[in-house]
């Protein structure tokens, strides 16, 4: 064989291997090579196929990585039940609140560069959010419950936004008079209705649900962080995230919408098993006016495992450093002490027993108490449309489950963690 042919064959083999590695997100390995059981991992597809047959959801993509290698990667069911399109491993999902960890990393990059501090009041950058009012429900003279506005006892800080102790809320989690005001203010507003600057202006007219720093209340804090990134960086959120995080990590299918040439890969929901109706999801088919830092992105399993592996590696992937190791340690530590209450309206799939909250993720504090298996120090988050990821540093493990069916996240968290962790042998 000529030297030229040998070089060509080596080059071709390298291209094939590179394409395969990119398609996996990370290099692939036999489960036994990373201390996992192939036989036990096979149960994942069995259970999920049964769920698809029952109509719980149309399809799913599940990826498990350990020691920096993909040990399990399967596509199950359909990506679009209306057309019967089979699910594929590179299907693109609306990841909703799994956007939050990505935007949080962007904020921490700016912290590392000395462009803001966690202790900074957000009014330093967004003056319209100074001198907040807090809505408190009290009985009036006739005994009727009314909403009374009281001044905030202190400013909201960047730290508050990152750990969800700002007092900002979501209208759809629980019931209160403040939540009713949020619902009215944002009724009918979708990604075409406002940009991040306009969002903050609208939010500035609403009271807080709690005094800053007193209560973990899941809400629109990360949307505010998205605007903070824009003000400090001088770029819109999508530009910043793409330039500083997505491109360096080679997350080629992640962004705030799905380009026309990739729309065939966009996963769609099936009928809700309870109502029989197809649920409404975010329109991801065109560039949005509002790049929501709290829930506006799309991604694939192969892309998100690269983001997760960067965190597990202490801020670096394949020679590209996104964050410093100590910054990742800070982000993945618990930031809720005994003085911080947890909102009574918080669903168990957000925090739940045994978990605290860091900067962008729920963080496991205790081995027991939770009904979910796992390790102390693991961190996780999920999305309302049925997406979920977790990183377990002790087991050197990443789990990613992507479904496009609102209402299924609590179930998916429970069943997937059991199915994946029971396959760990060494």
C-alpha positions as CSV (number, residue, x, y, z in Angstrom):
1,X,0.0,0.0,0.0
2,X,1.3,3.4,-0.9
3,X,2.1,6.0,1.7
4,X,-0.5,8.3,0.2
5,X,-3.2,5.6,0.6
6,X,-2.2,4.9,4.2
7,X,-2.4,8.6,5.0
8,X,-5.9,8.8,3.4
9,X,-7.1,5.8,5.3
10,X,-5.9,7.1,8.6
11,X,-7.5,10.5,7.9
12,X,-10.8,8.8,6.9
13,X,-10.7,6.7,10.1
14,X,-10.1,9.8,12.2
15,X,-13.0,11.6,10.5
16,X,-15.3,8.7,11.2
17,X,-14.2,8.5,14.8
18,X,-14.6,12.2,15.3
19,X,-18.1,12.2,13.8
20,X,-19.1,9.3,16.1
21,X,-17.6,11.1,19.1
22,X,-19.5,14.3,18.3
23,X,-22.7,12.4,17.7
24,X,-22.3,11.0,21.2
25,X,-21.3,14.3,22.7
26,X,-18.4,12.5,24.4
27,X,-16.4,9.4,23.5
28,X,-18.3,6.2,23.8
29,X,-17.4,3.2,26.0
30,X,-18.8,-0.2,26.8
31,X,-20.7,0.1,30.1
32,X,-18.5,-2.5,31.8
33,X,-15.4,-0.4,30.9
34,X,-16.7,2.3,33.2
35,X,-18.0,0.1,36.0
36,X,-21.7,-0.2,34.8
37,X,-23.9,-3.2,33.8
38,X,-25.1,-3.4,30.2
39,X,-27.8,-5.8,31.3
40,X,-29.1,-3.4,33.9
41,X,-28.9,-0.4,31.7
42,X,-31.0,-2.2,29.1
43,X,-33.9,-2.0,31.6
44,X,-34.1,1.8,30.7
45,X,-35.4,1.1,27.2
46,X,-37.8,-1.6,28.5
47,X,-39.4,0.7,31.0
48,X,-39.6,3.7,28.6
49,X,-41.0,1.6,25.8
50,X,-43.7,0.5,28.1
51,X,-44.4,4.1,29.1
52,X,-44.7,5.0,25.4
53,X,-47.1,2.1,24.8
54,X,-49.2,3.4,27.7
55,X,-49.3,6.9,26.2
56,X,-47.4,8.5,29.1
57,X,-45.2,10.3,26.5
58,X,-44.4,9.9,22.8
59,X,-40.7,9.3,23.0
60,X,-37.5,9.9,24.9
61,X,-33.7,10.2,24.6
62,X,-31.6,8.9,27.5
63,X,-27.9,9.4,27.9
64,X,-25.6,8.1,30.7
65,X,-21.9,9.1,30.9
66,X,-19.3,8.0,33.4
67,X,-15.7,8.8,33.6
68,X,-16.1,11.2,30.7
69,X,-17.5,8.5,28.3
70,X,-20.9,7.7,27.1
71,X,-22.0,4.3,28.5
72,X,-25.6,4.4,27.4
73,X,-27.4,6.4,24.7
74,X,-30.8,5.4,23.3
75,X,-33.7,7.0,21.5
76,X,-37.1,5.5,22.3
77,X,-40.5,6.0,20.7
78,X,-41.5,8.9,18.5
79,X,-40.2,12.5,18.2
80,X,-43.5,13.6,16.6
81,X,-46.6,11.5,17.2
82,X,-48.6,13.6,14.7
83,X,-46.4,12.4,11.9
84,X,-45.2,9.1,13.3
85,X,-41.5,10.2,13.1
86,X,-39.2,7.9,15.0
87,X,-37.2,9.4,17.9
88,X,-33.6,9.9,17.0
89,X,-30.6,10.4,19.3
90,X,-29.9,13.9,17.9
91,X,-33.5,15.1,18.4
92,X,-33.8,18.7,19.6
93,X,-35.8,19.4,22.8
94,X,-37.2,22.5,24.4
95,X,-35.2,22.3,27.6
96,X,-37.2,25.0,29.5
97,X,-35.6,25.6,32.9
98,X,-32.5,23.6,32.0
99,X,-31.6,26.9,30.4
100,X,-31.0,28.3,33.9
101,X,-27.7,26.5,34.6
102,X,-26.3,27.7,31.2
103,X,-27.2,31.3,31.9
104,X,-25.9,30.9,35.5
105,X,-22.5,29.8,34.1
106,X,-22.5,32.9,31.9
107,X,-23.1,35.1,35.0
108,X,-20.3,33.4,36.9
109,X,-17.9,34.0,34.0
110,X,-18.6,37.7,34.4
111,X,-18.0,37.4,38.2
112,X,-14.7,35.7,37.5
113,X,-13.7,38.6,35.2
114,X,-14.4,41.1,38.0
115,X,-17.3,42.7,36.1
116,X,-19.8,42.1,38.9
117,X,-19.9,40.7,42.4
118,X,-22.4,38.3,44.1
119,X,-22.9,40.9,46.8
120,X,-23.8,43.7,44.3
121,X,-27.4,45.0,44.5
122,X,-29.0,44.4,41.1
123,X,-30.2,48.0,41.1
124,X,-26.6,48.9,40.4
125,X,-27.1,47.6,36.9
126,X,-30.9,47.6,36.7
127,X,-32.0,50.8,38.5
128,X,-35.6,50.2,37.9
129,X,-35.5,47.3,40.3
130,X,-34.4,49.4,43.3
131,X,-36.7,50.1,46.3
132,X,-38.9,47.1,45.8
133,X,-42.2,46.5,47.5
134,X,-43.3,43.2,49.0
135,X,-46.9,42.0,48.7
136,X,-48.3,40.7,52.0
137,X,-51.8,39.3,52.4
138,X,-53.6,40.7,55.5
139,X,-57.2,41.0,56.7
140,X,-58.7,44.5,56.4
141,X,-61.1,46.0,58.9
142,X,-64.0,43.9,57.6
143,X,-61.9,40.7,57.8
144,X,-61.5,40.5,54.0
145,X,-58.0,39.4,52.9
146,X,-56.3,42.2,50.9
147,X,-52.8,42.7,49.5
148,X,-50.7,45.2,51.4
149,X,-47.5,46.5,50.0
150,X,-44.5,46.9,52.4
151,X,-41.1,48.2,51.6
152,X,-38.3,45.6,51.1
153,X,-36.0,45.6,54.1
154,X,-32.9,45.3,51.9
155,X,-31.9,45.4,48.2
156,X,-32.0,42.3,46.0
157,X,-28.4,41.1,45.3
158,X,-27.0,39.1,42.4
159,X,-26.5,36.3,45.0
160,X,-30.3,36.4,45.6
161,X,-31.1,36.0,41.9
162,X,-28.7,33.0,41.6
163,X,-30.1,31.1,44.6
164,X,-33.8,32.1,44.1
165,X,-34.1,34.2,47.3
166,X,-34.9,37.4,45.4
167,X,-38.6,37.4,46.1
168,X,-39.5,37.2,42.4
169,X,-42.0,34.4,41.6
170,X,-43.7,32.5,38.9
171,X,-47.5,32.8,38.5
172,X,-48.1,29.1,37.9
173,X,-46.6,27.6,41.0
174,X,-49.1,27.8,43.8
175,X,-51.7,30.5,44.5
176,X,-51.4,34.0,46.0
177,X,-52.5,37.5,45.3
178,X,-49.0,38.4,44.2
179,X,-49.0,35.5,41.8
180,X,-52.3,36.7,40.4
181,X,-50.6,40.1,39.6
182,X,-47.8,38.2,37.8
183,X,-50.3,36.2,35.8
184,X,-52.1,39.4,34.8
185,X,-49.0,41.2,33.9
186,X,-47.6,38.5,31.7
187,X,-50.9,37.1,30.3
188,X,-50.6,36.3,26.6
189,X,-47.0,37.3,26.5
190,X,-44.8,34.9,24.6
191,X,-41.3,35.0,23.1
192,X,-42.6,37.5,20.4
193,X,-44.1,39.9,22.9
194,X,-41.1,41.5,24.5
195,X,-37.3,41.4,24.8
196,X,-35.3,41.1,28.0
197,X,-35.2,44.9,28.6
198,X,-39.0,45.1,28.2
199,X,-39.4,42.1,30.5
200,X,-37.5,43.8,33.3
201,X,-39.6,47.0,32.9
202,X,-42.8,45.0,33.2
203,X,-41.4,43.1,36.2
204,X,-40.4,46.4,37.9
205,X,-44.1,47.3,38.3
206,X,-44.8,44.1,40.3
207,X,-44.3,43.5,44.1
208,X,-42.1,40.7,45.4
209,X,-43.7,37.6,46.9
210,X,-41.2,37.6,49.9
211,X,-38.6,39.8,51.5
212,X,-35.3,39.4,49.7
213,X,-33.1,36.8,51.3
214,X,-35.7,35.2,53.5
215,X,-37.4,32.5,51.3
216,X,-36.4,30.2,48.4
217,X,-39.1,31.0,45.9
218,X,-38.7,29.6,42.4
219,X,-39.4,32.3,40.0
220,X,-38.2,34.6,37.2
221,X,-34.9,35.5,38.9
222,X,-32.9,33.9,36.1
223,X,-34.7,35.9,33.5
224,X,-33.5,39.0,35.3
225,X,-30.0,37.5,35.2
226,X,-30.3,37.2,31.5
227,X,-30.9,40.9,31.3
228,X,-28.0,41.5,33.7
229,X,-25.7,39.6,31.3
230,X,-26.9,41.9,28.5
231,X,-26.3,45.1,30.4
232,X,-22.8,44.1,31.5
233,X,-21.6,42.4,28.3
234,X,-23.2,44.8,25.8
235,X,-24.5,41.8,23.9
236,X,-27.9,40.3,23.7
237,X,-28.2,37.1,25.8
238,X,-28.2,34.7,22.8
239,X,-25.0,36.3,21.4
240,X,-23.2,36.1,24.7
241,X,-24.2,32.5,25.5
242,X,-23.3,31.4,22.0
243,X,-19.9,33.1,21.9
244,X,-18.8,32.4,25.4
245,X,-20.3,29.0,26.2
246,X,-21.9,27.1,23.3
247,X,-19.2,27.5,20.6
248,X,-16.3,26.8,22.9
249,X,-18.0,23.7,24.2
250,X,-19.0,22.6,20.6
251,X,-22.7,22.6,21.6
252,X,-23.8,22.9,17.9
253,X,-27.5,22.2,18.4
254,X,-28.2,24.4,21.4
255,X,-29.7,27.9,21.2
256,X,-32.8,29.9,21.6
257,X,-34.5,28.5,18.5
258,X,-34.2,25.7,16.0
259,X,-32.9,26.8,12.5
260,X,-35.0,25.8,9.5
261,X,-32.5,23.1,8.4
262,X,-32.9,21.3,11.7
263,X,-36.6,21.6,12.3
264,X,-37.2,17.9,11.3
265,X,-35.3,17.0,14.4
266,X,-37.5,19.1,16.8
267,X,-39.3,16.8,19.3
268,X,-43.1,17.5,19.7
269,X,-45.4,16.5,22.6
270,X,-48.1,13.9,22.3
271,X,-51.6,14.0,23.9
272,X,-51.6,14.6,27.6
273,X,-52.5,11.2,29.2
274,X,-55.0,12.9,31.6
275,X,-56.8,15.4,29.4
276,X,-56.3,13.8,26.0
277,X,-55.3,17.2,24.6
278,X,-51.9,18.1,23.0
279,X,-50.3,20.5,25.5
280,X,-49.0,23.9,24.4
281,X,-45.3,24.3,24.3
282,X,-42.9,27.1,23.4
283,X,-42.6,28.0,19.7
284,X,-39.0,27.1,18.9
285,X,-39.2,27.4,15.2
286,X,-38.1,31.0,14.8
287,X,-35.7,33.5,16.5
288,X,-37.6,34.9,19.6
289,X,-37.7,38.5,20.6
290,X,-37.5,37.4,24.2
291,X,-34.5,35.2,24.9
292,X,-35.6,33.9,28.2
293,X,-32.7,33.2,30.5
294,X,-35.1,31.2,32.7
295,X,-36.5,28.8,30.1
296,X,-36.0,29.7,26.4
297,X,-33.4,27.3,25.1
298,X,-33.4,24.1,23.0
299,X,-30.7,21.4,23.1
300,X,-29.8,17.8,22.5
301,X,-28.6,15.1,24.8
302,X,-25.2,15.1,23.1
303,X,-24.8,18.9,23.6
304,X,-26.0,18.9,27.2
305,X,-23.7,16.1,28.2
306,X,-20.8,18.3,27.1
307,X,-22.0,21.2,29.3
308,X,-22.5,18.8,32.2
309,X,-19.1,17.2,31.7
310,X,-17.5,20.6,31.8
311,X,-19.0,21.2,35.2
312,X,-18.0,17.7,36.4
313,X,-14.4,18.4,35.2
314,X,-14.4,21.6,37.4
315,X,-15.1,24.0,34.6
316,X,-13.0,22.6,31.7
317,X,-13.6,20.3,28.7
318,X,-11.1,19.1,26.2
319,X,-8.6,21.8,27.0
320,X,-11.2,24.6,26.9
321,X,-11.7,26.3,30.3
322,X,-15.1,27.9,30.8
323,X,-14.9,28.4,34.6
324,X,-12.4,28.1,37.4
325,X,-12.5,25.0,39.6
326,X,-13.2,27.0,42.7
327,X,-16.1,28.8,41.0
328,X,-17.7,25.4,40.1
329,X,-17.2,24.3,43.7
330,X,-19.0,27.5,44.9
331,X,-21.9,27.0,42.4
332,X,-22.5,23.3,43.4
333,X,-22.4,24.0,47.2
334,X,-25.6,24.5,49.2
335,X,-26.4,28.3,49.6
336,X,-29.6,27.9,51.7
337,X,-28.9,28.1,55.5
338,X,-31.3,27.6,58.3
339,X,-32.5,31.3,58.1
340,X,-33.9,30.7,54.6
341,X,-37.4,29.2,54.3
342,X,-38.6,27.1,51.4
343,X,-41.8,28.4,49.7
344,X,-44.7,26.1,50.7
345,X,-45.7,26.1,47.0
346,X,-42.5,24.6,45.7
347,X,-43.1,21.2,44.0
348,X,-41.0,18.2,45.2
349,X,-39.3,18.0,41.9
350,X,-37.6,21.4,42.5
351,X,-36.0,20.9,45.9
352,X,-37.6,18.3,48.1
353,X,-36.3,16.6,51.2
354,X,-32.6,16.2,51.4
355,X,-31.8,18.9,48.9
356,X,-30.6,22.5,49.2
357,X,-29.8,24.9,46.3
358,X,-26.6,26.2,45.0
359,X,-26.1,28.7,42.2
360,X,-28.2,27.4,39.4
361,X,-28.9,23.9,40.6
362,X,-30.5,21.9,43.4
363,X,-27.7,20.3,45.5
364,X,-28.0,17.1,47.6
365,X,-27.2,17.7,51.2
366,X,-28.0,14.3,52.8
367,X,-27.8,10.7,51.6
368,X,-31.2,9.8,53.0
369,X,-34.5,11.6,53.5
370,X,-35.1,12.0,49.8
371,X,-37.0,9.3,47.9
372,X,-34.5,9.7,45.1
373,X,-31.3,7.6,45.1
374,X,-28.1,9.5,44.7
375,X,-25.0,10.9,46.4
376,X,-24.3,13.8,48.7
377,X,-22.9,16.6,46.6
378,X,-24.8,15.7,43.4
379,X,-26.5,18.6,41.6
380,X,-29.4,18.6,39.2
381,X,-32.2,20.5,37.5
382,X,-35.1,19.9,35.2
383,X,-37.5,21.5,32.7
384,X,-41.2,21.8,32.7
385,X,-41.6,20.1,29.4
386,X,-40.1,16.8,30.6
387,X,-36.3,17.3,30.6
388,X,-33.9,16.4,33.4
389,X,-30.2,16.2,34.1
390,X,-28.0,15.5,37.1
391,X,-24.3,15.3,37.8
392,X,-22.9,13.0,40.5
393,X,-19.2,13.9,41.2
394,X,-18.8,11.1,43.7
395,X,-19.8,8.5,41.1
396,X,-18.3,10.5,38.2
397,X,-21.7,10.1,36.5
398,X,-24.0,12.2,34.4
399,X,-27.6,11.3,33.6
400,X,-29.7,13.1,30.9
401,X,-33.3,12.3,30.2
402,X,-35.1,14.3,27.5
403,X,-38.9,14.0,26.9
404,X,-41.2,16.6,25.4
405,X,-44.3,16.1,27.5
406,X,-45.3,18.6,30.2
407,X,-46.3,17.1,33.5
408,X,-44.0,14.1,33.4
409,X,-40.9,15.5,35.0
410,X,-41.5,14.2,38.6
411,X,-42.0,10.7,37.3
412,X,-39.0,10.8,34.9
413,X,-36.8,12.0,37.7
414,X,-37.8,9.1,40.0
415,X,-37.7,6.3,37.5
416,X,-34.6,7.3,35.5
417,X,-32.4,7.7,38.6
418,X,-33.4,4.3,39.9
419,X,-32.8,2.7,36.5
420,X,-29.4,4.3,36.0
421,X,-28.0,4.1,39.4
422,X,-28.9,0.5,39.9
423,X,-26.6,-0.2,37.0
424,X,-23.5,1.1,38.8
425,X,-21.4,-1.8,39.8
426,X,-17.9,-0.4,40.6
